[in-house]
């Protein structure tokens, strides 16, 4: 099993550009999450999903959108990139309450 | 918002020393997890504690969940350079589905 995979690993965006961060898991987990981690800080939840077709906002959803059309995929969309969105983005999945399995992260720089 | 505060934020010690990292909250959690994150990678689960007062050991790492389920500690005995990393605690609030609240992390550096 590959676990949780994320692409791209690194991206530079100009202010106002848009992009989609991809996340795929092959563990058949119902729950998936997007977090952002600013330098030297913990993780903040952006959006989460409890199953295909169901998504909900986390702590810091502004400026982001998500969709969950399949169990495996949970892409995160940035429509109008802003410098405040410079961060490392982690996708995670879990079967139920308990262990969350994290991807390797996408490092995003908005200039 | 249920907050988890970790202390210290940074810790630099020599190989062989002991250390304790704390994770505190005013809220009660149904369970609490500890993750370790190495540079350029995602967090990896070390342990989950569920019962108030529970103590779990993972080789040289000892984890304790407070009796009131509001706090936790991680003690490392005879730290090694391989223990270097960011340690994150994460609490599962009651009635919050499967969402976790993460602490700000403790960055540990163990010098040889």
Interface residues (C-beta under 8 A of the other chain):
Chain A: X4 X31 X33 X35 X40 X41 X42 X43 X44 X45 X48 X50 X58 X59 X90 X92 X94 X96 X97 X98 X99 X100 X101 X102 X103 X104 X105
Chain B: X1 X4 X6 X9 X30 X31 X33 X40 X41 X42 X43 X44 X45 X48 X88 X90 X92 X97 X98 X99 X100 X102 X103 X104 X105 X107
